[in-house]
Amino acid sequence: MSFEVPDDQEGRPSKTQRKQEMQALQALGEKIIALSDAQRARLPLSEDMLAAVEETSRIRSHEGRRRHMQYVGKVMRREDIEGIRAVFDEFEQEKLRRDHAFHRLEKWRDRLIDDDEALEPFIADYPDVDRQTLRQLIRNARSERQRGKPPTNARKLFKLIRDTAGM
């Protein structure tokens, strides 16, 4: 038994597919709306889309926002979706790089607190660091840890490391 597709429906997406595509465009529109102005400026958006995004902030009612999001999805059909997704991928890569750098700095903090031998390699990597403050914060962080106190100086040490690294 075979099912024949009528000639007028060949190559056309089903209603379900169209609905799923529209919901995906609305979700992408939601992500665009959630971005900061600086991030949004990096996206290849048309004037219509920018106006729709700006209008979203003025809508207060739930039903009005739902209808407006449908409109955003409709406007999204005319946008450069691949270009927008490429910029979102760039955002994700930047976030990963920041996270990796952040973790590296956390490891430096932990090494400095745990290991006396870590101070010289850190100073070699970051020669502009305020050495006196660095040593004092390391000493205070070790003392806090031994006494079971909150890690106030460990946080200050991390802030010094982060500022020295230029993050």
Backbone as a chain_set.jsonl record, in Angstrom:
{"seq": "MSFEVPDDQEGRPSKTQRKQEMQALQALGEKIIALSDAQRARLPLSEDMLAAVEETSRIRSHEGRRRHMQYVGKVMRREDIEGIRAVFDEFEQEKLRRDHAFHRLEKWRDRLIDDDEALEPFIADYPDVDRQTLRQLIRNARSERQRGKPPTNARKLFKLIRDTAGM", "coords": {"N": [[0.851, -1.179, 0.0], [0.706, 2.109, -0.926], [1.089, 5.583, -0.37], [-0.054, 8.303, -2.089], [1.087, 11.537, -2.794], [-0.696, 14.447, -3.219], [-0.45, 16.53, -6.164], [-0.413, 19.31, -5.661], [0.754, 19.569, -3.146], [3.344, 18.755, -3.12], [6.694, 19.215, -2.165], [6.097, 21.298, -0.476], [6.191, 22.473, 2.869], [4.698, 20.834, 5.694], [1.843, 21.823, 7.697], [2.455, 21.55, 10.368], [5.259, 21.58, 10.294], [5.69, 24.2, 9.379], [4.633, 25.602, 11.538], [6.388, 24.83, 13.589], [8.762, 25.937, 12.612], [8.085, 28.631, 12.727], [7.78, 28.937, 15.501], [10.414, 28.474, 16.26], [11.637, 30.697, 15.111], [10.391, 32.696, 16.623], [11.461, 32.065, 19.131], [14.148, 32.621, 18.659], [13.872, 35.327, 18.226], [13.13, 36.09, 20.832], [15.545, 35.608, 22.138], [17.094, 37.558, 20.919], [15.829, 39.868, 21.822], [16.446, 39.691, 24.524], [19.107, 40.382, 24.593], [21.792, 42.71, 25.294], [21.996, 46.203, 24.366], [24.449, 46.746, 23.131], [25.32, 44.207, 22.309], [23.229, 43.539, 20.599], [23.628, 45.383, 18.602], [25.622, 44.265, 17.113], [24.417, 42.391, 15.573], [23.094, 41.422, 12.348], [20.55, 43.096, 11.69], [17.402, 44.187, 10.372], [15.768, 47.406, 9.903], [13.051, 47.152, 10.493], [13.032, 44.951, 12.215], [14.59, 45.893, 14.347], [12.907, 47.946, 15.226], [10.7, 46.422, 16.051], [11.847, 45.015, 18.151], [12.48, 47.097, 19.889], [9.913, 48.016, 20.444], [8.934, 45.96, 22.025], [9.704, 46.362, 24.688], [7.891, 48.187, 25.622], [5.486, 46.927, 25.89], [3.158, 45.701, 28.113], [1.064, 43.952, 28.865], [0.28, 40.479, 29.152], [-1.004, 39.03, 27.093], [-0.799, 40.847, 25.002], [1.953, 40.889, 24.71], [2.393, 38.252, 23.905], [1.116, 38.222, 21.383], [2.667, 40.15, 20.156], [5.112, 38.838, 20.076], [4.536, 36.9, 18.229], [4.368, 38.545, 16.015], [7.046, 39.384, 15.952], [8.23, 36.957, 15.281], [7.204, 36.739, 12.699], [8.405, 38.934, 11.423], [10.994, 38.081, 11.648], [11.221, 36.208, 9.642], [12.092, 37.53, 7.394], [14.657, 38.173, 7.957], [18.282, 37.805, 8.083], [18.904, 34.878, 8.939], [20.973, 32.977, 9.145], [23.212, 34.631, 9.385], [22.593, 35.895, 11.8], [22.604, 33.698, 13.533], [25.292, 33.033, 13.313], [26.514, 35.184, 14.603], [25.503, 34.767, 17.162], [26.836, 32.381, 17.702], [29.428, 33.401, 17.834], [29.14, 34.953, 20.166], [28.815, 32.891, 22.008], [31.318, 31.609, 21.808], [32.974, 33.664, 22.748], [32.061, 33.814, 25.359], [32.835, 31.284, 26.299], [35.633, 31.562, 26.115], [36.035, 33.62, 28.013], [35.157, 32.271, 30.31], [37.067, 30.198, 30.46], [39.395, 31.7, 30.886], [38.731, 32.87, 33.309], [38.612, 30.575, 34.94], [41.282, 29.805, 34.823], [42.445, 31.906, 36.255], [41.255, 31.47, 38.741], [42.492, 29.062, 39.398], [45.115, 29.971, 39.657], [44.795, 31.584, 41.96], [44.108, 29.592, 43.866], [46.434, 28.019, 43.778], [48.336, 29.882, 44.682], [47.485, 30.276, 47.299], [47.686, 27.695, 48.358], [50.291, 26.78, 47.81], [53.611, 27.556, 48.463], [55.548, 27.765, 46.548], [54.387, 28.82, 44.286], [54.343, 31.541, 44.044], [56.581, 32.894, 42.82], [56.514, 31.943, 40.046], [54.04, 33.12, 39.366], [54.552, 35.863, 39.633], [56.478, 36.052, 37.665], [54.898, 35.595, 35.389], [53.102, 37.716, 35.591], [54.415, 40.499, 35.874], [53.72, 43.096, 36.632], [52.257, 43.095, 38.938], [51.215, 44.153, 42.194], [53.396, 43.448, 44.49], [53.684, 43.49, 47.291], [51.05, 43.791, 48.277], [49.988, 41.465, 47.151], [51.434, 39.404, 48.498], [50.589, 39.915, 51.131], [47.799, 39.487, 50.943], [47.788, 36.77, 50.267], [48.911, 35.671, 52.579], [46.956, 36.442, 54.485], [44.704, 35.124, 53.423], [45.439, 32.444, 53.714], [45.535, 32.321, 56.49], [42.845, 32.845, 57.112], [41.667, 30.538, 56.013], [42.772, 28.522, 57.622], [41.668, 29.165, 60.094], [39.033, 28.755, 59.577], [37.398, 30.775, 58.678], [35.23, 33.035, 56.775], [35.984, 33.414, 53.256], [37.124, 36.104, 52.775], [39.585, 37.483, 52.224], [40.605, 35.779, 50.307], [38.862, 36.266, 48.25], [39.496, 38.953, 47.778], [42.108, 38.56, 46.949], [41.664, 37.143, 44.584], [40.392, 39.166, 43.134], [42.513, 40.992, 42.887], [44.26, 39.441, 41.321], [42.67, 39.112, 39.029], [42.386, 41.798, 38.19], [45.053, 42.399, 37.698], [45.563, 40.686, 35.594], [44.077, 41.901, 33.707], [41.348, 41.562, 33.246]], "CA": [[0.0, 0.0, 0.0], [1.504, 3.334, -0.983], [0.312, 6.813, -0.287], [0.308, 9.277, -3.109], [0.995, 12.923, -2.359], [-1.311, 15.261, -4.272], [0.496, 17.385, -6.871], [-0.335, 20.662, -5.119], [1.443, 19.599, -1.857], [4.722, 18.309, -3.247], [7.713, 20.212, -1.912], [5.66, 22.3, 0.505], [6.242, 21.947, 4.238], [3.394, 20.608, 6.313], [1.42, 22.874, 8.62], [3.226, 21.329, 11.596], [6.619, 22.071, 10.055], [5.638, 25.668, 9.326], [4.399, 26.068, 12.901], [7.638, 24.63, 14.324], [9.711, 26.939, 12.124], [7.651, 29.925, 13.257], [8.107, 28.95, 16.928], [11.875, 28.607, 16.351], [11.945, 32.101, 14.823], [9.965, 33.461, 17.789], [12.445, 31.808, 20.194], [15.336, 33.388, 18.292], [13.494, 36.714, 18.5], [13.205, 36.259, 22.291], [16.963, 35.707, 22.48], [17.557, 38.872, 20.45], [15.256, 40.867, 22.726], [17.131, 39.579, 25.808], [20.477, 40.872, 24.488], [22.051, 44.117, 25.589], [22.029, 47.037, 23.155], [25.762, 46.594, 22.486], [25.336, 42.916, 21.616], [22.246, 43.602, 19.523], [24.188, 46.197, 17.525], [26.496, 43.412, 16.305], [23.587, 41.506, 14.744], [22.634, 42.002, 11.074], [19.095, 43.233, 11.796], [16.775, 45.238, 9.566], [15.112, 48.467, 10.676], [11.778, 46.612, 10.987], [13.302, 44.088, 13.359], [15.023, 46.76, 15.453], [11.71, 48.624, 15.725], [9.895, 45.425, 16.765], [12.547, 44.724, 19.411], [12.307, 48.267, 20.747], [8.498, 48.049, 20.836], [8.685, 44.918, 23.02], [9.895, 46.879, 26.047], [6.742, 49.012, 26.008], [4.279, 46.105, 26.018], [3.049, 45.22, 29.489], [0.097, 42.875, 29.057], [0.754, 39.158, 28.75], [-1.575, 38.695, 25.788], [-0.194, 41.751, 24.035], [3.337, 40.429, 24.479], [2.303, 37.018, 23.131], [0.816, 38.605, 20.002], [3.833, 40.863, 19.619], [6.146, 37.844, 19.791], [4.16, 36.314, 16.943], [4.781, 39.526, 15.016], [8.508, 39.307, 15.883], [8.5, 35.757, 14.486], [6.879, 37.038, 11.3], [9.464, 39.83, 10.93], [12.221, 37.275, 11.601], [11.266, 35.463, 8.377], [12.802, 38.328, 6.389], [16.005, 38.476, 8.454], [19.398, 36.92, 7.727], [18.945, 33.949, 10.066], [22.317, 32.39, 9.25], [24.088, 35.681, 9.907], [22.261, 36.077, 13.223], [23.108, 32.523, 14.262], [26.757, 33.118, 13.329], [26.883, 36.13, 15.666], [25.232, 34.079, 18.436], [27.954, 31.453, 17.901], [30.547, 34.223, 18.298], [28.868, 35.268, 21.567], [29.077, 31.669, 22.78], [32.769, 31.415, 21.838], [33.526, 34.682, 23.648], [31.715, 33.403, 26.728], [33.714, 30.168, 26.646], [36.982, 32.096, 26.35], [36.016, 34.312, 29.312], [35.057, 31.25, 31.356], [38.37, 29.525, 30.579], [40.326, 32.643, 31.507], [38.288, 32.991, 34.693], [39.036, 29.358, 35.644], [42.746, 29.866, 34.961], [42.743, 32.823, 37.356], [40.876, 30.78, 39.981], [43.56, 28.091, 39.687], [46.24, 30.74, 40.191], [44.473, 31.943, 43.346], [44.211, 28.396, 44.706], [47.852, 27.644, 43.866], [49.025, 30.858, 45.514], [47.115, 30.047, 48.698], [48.098, 26.353, 48.789], [51.674, 26.412, 47.512], [54.588, 28.647, 48.59], [56.372, 27.799, 45.334], [53.623, 29.382, 43.172], [54.463, 32.992, 44.007], [57.56, 33.348, 41.819], [55.982, 31.801, 38.678], [52.974, 34.095, 39.139], [55.196, 37.16, 39.42], [57.123, 35.987, 36.345], [53.841, 35.74, 34.379], [52.462, 39.027, 35.757], [55.418, 41.317, 36.577], [53.175, 44.381, 37.077], [51.441, 42.91, 40.133], [51.674, 44.786, 43.435], [53.924, 42.288, 45.218], [53.421, 43.589, 48.732], [49.622, 43.481, 48.463], [49.82, 40.057, 46.797], [51.92, 38.577, 49.622], [49.725, 40.142, 52.291], [46.517, 38.81, 50.713], [48.038, 35.326, 50.345], [49.087, 35.353, 54.005], [45.648, 36.581, 55.146], [43.803, 34.068, 52.924], [45.857, 31.197, 54.382], [45.106, 32.437, 57.883], [41.381, 32.66, 57.119], [41.36, 29.132, 55.739], [43.144, 27.738, 58.805], [40.738, 29.471, 61.187], [37.664, 28.434, 59.152], [36.664, 32.032, 58.489], [34.794, 33.272, 55.392], [37.145, 33.702, 52.402], [37.152, 37.507, 52.361], [40.868, 37.819, 51.613], [40.733, 34.969, 49.091], [38.129, 37.025, 47.228], [40.314, 40.129, 47.451], [43.243, 38.041, 46.185], [41.174, 36.863, 43.227], [40.161, 40.46, 42.469], [43.826, 41.51, 42.523], [44.747, 38.616, 40.206], [41.849, 39.446, 37.863], [42.743, 43.146, 37.745], [46.413, 42.335, 37.17], [45.483, 39.999, 34.301], [43.362, 42.777, 32.778], [40.0, 41.067, 32.927]], "C": [[0.888, 1.231, 0.0], [0.563, 4.531, -0.947], [0.828, 7.786, -1.334], [0.125, 10.682, -2.535], [0.367, 13.712, -3.492], [-0.287, 16.23, -4.865], [0.662, 18.763, -6.228], [0.423, 20.731, -3.79], [2.894, 19.143, -1.952], [5.686, 19.465, -2.998], [7.317, 21.297, -0.92], [5.745, 21.703, 1.894], [4.83, 21.792, 4.807], [3.078, 21.764, 7.269], [2.206, 22.764, 9.924], [4.65, 21.854, 11.444], [6.66, 23.594, 10.043], [5.476, 26.24, 10.731], [5.677, 25.94, 13.741], [8.688, 25.653, 13.903], [9.372, 28.317, 12.682], [7.99, 30.033, 14.74], [9.62, 29.092, 17.134], [12.287, 30.057, 16.079], [11.534, 32.998, 15.992], [10.974, 33.291, 18.923], [13.737, 32.581, 19.915], [15.083, 34.879, 18.535], [13.563, 37.026, 19.988], [14.66, 36.422, 22.724], [17.524, 37.066, 22.072], [17.075, 39.964, 21.39], [15.998, 40.871, 24.059], [18.559, 40.128, 25.778], [20.585, 42.333, 24.923], [22.088, 44.889, 24.267], [23.342, 46.858, 22.401], [25.841, 45.277, 21.717], [24.398, 42.95, 20.42], [22.788, 44.39, 18.332], [25.1, 45.369, 16.616], [25.714, 42.505, 15.357], [23.186, 42.192, 13.443], [21.107, 42.08, 11.041], [18.599, 44.391, 10.934], [16.157, 46.284, 10.491], [13.792, 47.971, 11.265], [11.999, 45.77, 12.241], [13.744, 44.908, 14.566], [13.831, 47.49, 16.072], [10.84, 47.66, 16.527], [10.531, 45.097, 18.112], [12.357, 45.88, 20.389], [10.881, 48.349, 21.281], [8.208, 47.065, 21.965], [8.784, 45.458, 24.436], [8.706, 47.695, 26.534], [5.478, 48.192, 26.256], [4.249, 45.482, 27.404], [2.114, 44.015, 29.638], [0.628, 41.56, 28.491], [0.265, 38.805, 27.341], [-0.984, 39.581, 24.696], [1.234, 41.323, 23.704], [3.325, 39.148, 23.634], [2.051, 37.33, 21.652], [2.008, 39.314, 19.361], [4.95, 39.879, 19.278], [5.816, 37.095, 18.497], [4.568, 37.253, 15.806], [6.307, 39.494, 14.838], [8.908, 38.088, 15.052], [8.256, 35.995, 13.006], [7.962, 37.94, 10.686], [10.769, 39.052, 10.77], [12.331, 36.497, 10.286], [12.079, 36.19, 7.316], [14.243, 38.638, 6.793], [17.021, 37.453, 7.949], [19.646, 35.981, 8.905], [20.34, 33.351, 10.24], [23.307, 33.399, 9.807], [23.862, 35.904, 11.393], [22.799, 34.909, 14.035], [24.631, 32.54, 14.352], [27.215, 34.071, 14.439], [26.607, 35.509, 17.034], [26.322, 33.057, 18.736], [29.192, 32.206, 18.388], [30.373, 34.581, 19.769], [29.221, 34.073, 22.457], [30.575, 31.413, 22.902], [33.434, 32.418, 22.779], [33.259, 34.309, 25.103], [32.605, 32.252, 27.18], [35.132, 30.644, 26.93], [37.063, 32.812, 27.696], [35.975, 33.308, 30.456], [36.382, 30.539, 31.564], [39.383, 30.437, 31.266], [40.011, 32.802, 32.989], [38.755, 31.777, 35.504], [40.551, 29.32, 35.827], [43.131, 30.758, 36.131], [42.353, 32.216, 38.699], [41.944, 29.762, 40.385], [44.79, 28.795, 40.228], [45.988, 31.092, 41.65], [44.665, 30.75, 44.262], [45.659, 27.958, 44.872], [48.605, 28.588, 44.783], [48.719, 30.641, 46.992], [47.695, 28.723, 49.199], [49.602, 26.107, 48.719], [52.597, 27.629, 47.586], [55.396, 28.836, 47.316], [55.668, 28.504, 44.167], [53.823, 30.89, 43.013], [55.413, 33.478, 42.91], [57.076, 33.128, 40.381], [54.861, 32.801, 38.363], [53.577, 35.466, 38.849], [55.907, 37.191, 38.069], [56.093, 36.176, 35.228], [53.214, 37.131, 34.393], [53.401, 39.955, 36.533], [54.883, 42.65, 37.107], [52.373, 44.287, 38.373], [52.072, 43.645, 41.322], [52.093, 43.667, 44.387], [53.601, 42.326, 46.704], [51.968, 43.224, 49.029], [49.363, 42.004, 48.19], [50.237, 39.163, 47.963], [51.027, 38.714, 50.847], [48.394, 39.404, 52.132], [46.674, 37.29, 50.771], [48.136, 34.911, 51.81], [47.741, 35.403, 54.736], [44.67, 35.49, 54.707], [44.159, 32.729, 53.563], [45.392, 31.195, 55.83], [43.595, 32.226, 58.004], [41.012, 31.194, 56.955], [41.65, 28.268, 56.97], [42.17, 27.944, 59.955], [39.286, 29.179, 60.826], [36.79, 29.664, 58.981], [36.171, 32.14, 57.038], [35.969, 33.764, 54.544], [37.212, 35.136, 51.877], [38.45, 37.861, 51.643], [41.14, 36.986, 50.362], [40.0, 35.668, 47.944], [38.919, 38.26, 46.801], [41.527, 39.715, 46.619], [42.822, 37.763, 44.747], [40.963, 38.17, 42.462], [41.491, 41.078, 42.041], [44.387, 40.761, 41.315], [43.998, 38.976, 38.921], [42.222, 40.815, 37.308], [44.134, 43.16, 37.124], [46.416, 41.699, 35.777], [44.714, 40.825, 33.269], [41.995, 42.263, 32.382], [38.937, 41.871, 33.645]], "O": [[1.749, 1.364, 0.87], [-0.573, 4.489, -1.418], [2.029, 8.04, -1.426], [-0.873, 10.969, -1.873], [0.852, 13.653, -4.622], [0.62, 16.693, -4.173], [1.757, 19.325, -6.246], [0.719, 21.832, -3.326], [3.603, 19.148, -0.945], [5.52, 20.554, -3.546], [8.147, 22.135, -0.565], [5.404, 20.535, 2.081], [3.906, 22.522, 4.446], [3.947, 22.57, 7.598], [2.579, 23.779, 10.513], [5.184, 22.494, 12.351], [7.556, 24.203, 10.626], [6.105, 27.241, 11.076], [6.006, 26.84, 14.514], [9.421, 26.175, 14.743], [10.262, 29.076, 13.064], [8.434, 31.085, 15.2], [10.057, 29.753, 18.075], [13.182, 30.584, 16.741], [12.24, 33.951, 16.32], [11.31, 34.26, 19.604], [14.347, 33.13, 20.833], [15.969, 35.601, 18.993], [14.006, 38.108, 20.371], [14.975, 37.262, 23.567], [18.331, 37.653, 22.793], [17.827, 40.882, 21.718], [16.168, 41.928, 24.667], [19.162, 40.321, 26.834], [19.607, 43.08, 24.918], [22.197, 44.298, 23.192], [23.351, 46.822, 21.17], [26.367, 45.235, 20.605], [24.735, 42.446, 19.349], [22.447, 44.098, 17.186], [25.324, 45.742, 15.464], [26.29, 41.918, 14.441], [22.961, 43.402, 13.424], [20.45, 41.232, 10.437], [19.263, 45.416, 10.784], [16.039, 46.075, 11.699], [13.444, 48.317, 12.394], [11.244, 45.869, 13.208], [13.312, 44.642, 15.688], [13.751, 47.637, 17.291], [10.3, 48.034, 17.568], [9.825, 44.921, 19.104], [12.103, 45.665, 21.574], [10.668, 48.711, 22.438], [7.322, 47.315, 22.782], [8.014, 45.046, 25.304], [8.534, 47.876, 27.739], [4.498, 48.719, 26.782], [5.199, 44.817, 27.817], [2.367, 43.145, 30.471], [1.332, 41.54, 27.482], [1.039, 38.338, 26.506], [-0.702, 39.111, 23.593], [1.661, 41.392, 22.551], [4.162, 38.985, 22.746], [2.702, 36.763, 20.776], [2.315, 39.109, 18.187], [5.66, 40.071, 18.291], [6.718, 36.702, 17.757], [5.053, 36.808, 14.766], [6.804, 39.568, 13.714], [9.811, 38.169, 14.219], [9.008, 35.514, 12.159], [8.381, 37.719, 9.549], [11.556, 39.329, 9.865], [13.439, 36.162, 9.866], [12.682, 35.561, 6.446], [14.967, 39.296, 6.046], [16.661, 36.385, 7.456], [20.489, 36.251, 9.761], [20.83, 33.235, 11.364], [24.157, 33.043, 10.624], [24.812, 36.08, 12.156], [23.382, 35.104, 15.101], [25.198, 32.109, 15.355], [28.193, 33.792, 15.133], [27.387, 35.699, 17.967], [26.699, 32.878, 19.895], [29.922, 31.715, 19.25], [31.331, 34.525, 20.54], [29.838, 34.223, 23.512], [31.056, 31.041, 23.973], [34.35, 32.064, 23.522], [34.122, 34.47, 25.966], [33.079, 32.243, 28.316], [35.765, 30.181, 27.88], [38.032, 32.642, 28.437], [36.674, 33.472, 31.456], [36.788, 30.298, 32.701], [40.141, 29.992, 32.129], [40.916, 32.861, 33.822], [39.237, 31.93, 36.626], [41.047, 28.861, 36.856], [44.026, 30.424, 36.907], [43.047, 32.425, 39.694], [42.26, 29.617, 41.566], [45.444, 28.296, 41.144], [46.872, 30.918, 42.489], [45.302, 30.861, 45.31], [46.074, 27.571, 45.965], [49.43, 28.145, 45.583], [49.596, 30.804, 47.841], [48.146, 28.639, 50.341], [50.133, 25.307, 49.489], [52.4, 28.611, 46.87], [55.874, 29.935, 47.034], [56.307, 28.762, 43.146], [53.508, 31.452, 41.964], [55.069, 34.385, 42.153], [57.208, 34.034, 39.558], [54.746, 33.273, 37.232], [53.152, 36.149, 37.917], [55.938, 38.226, 37.403], [56.378, 36.84, 34.231], [52.84, 37.663, 33.348], [53.201, 40.173, 37.727], [55.528, 43.274, 37.95], [51.863, 45.298, 38.856], [53.293, 43.743, 41.436], [51.251, 43.022, 45.01], [53.28, 41.298, 47.301], [51.695, 42.435, 49.934], [48.603, 41.361, 48.915], [49.49, 38.273, 48.37], [50.745, 37.725, 51.523], [47.917, 38.771, 53.074], [45.788, 36.597, 51.27], [47.525, 33.928, 52.23], [47.425, 34.506, 55.516], [43.895, 34.987, 55.521], [43.265, 31.96, 53.917], [44.911, 30.179, 56.334], [43.129, 31.514, 58.894], [40.154, 30.674, 57.668], [40.862, 27.387, 57.315], [41.879, 27.011, 60.703], [38.398, 29.332, 61.665], [35.57, 29.589, 59.128], [36.649, 31.41, 56.17], [36.852, 34.454, 55.052], [37.341, 35.353, 50.673], [38.421, 38.47, 50.574], [41.833, 37.443, 49.454], [40.467, 35.66, 46.805], [39.002, 38.575, 45.614], [41.928, 40.427, 45.698], [43.537, 38.106, 43.805], [41.312, 38.269, 41.286], [41.587, 41.632, 40.945], [44.925, 41.375, 40.394], [44.605, 39.126, 37.86], [42.36, 40.979, 36.095], [44.368, 43.855, 36.135], [47.168, 42.114, 34.895], [44.702, 40.484, 32.087], [41.539, 42.521, 31.268], [37.747, 41.595, 33.494]]}, "num_chains": 1, "name": "protein.A"}
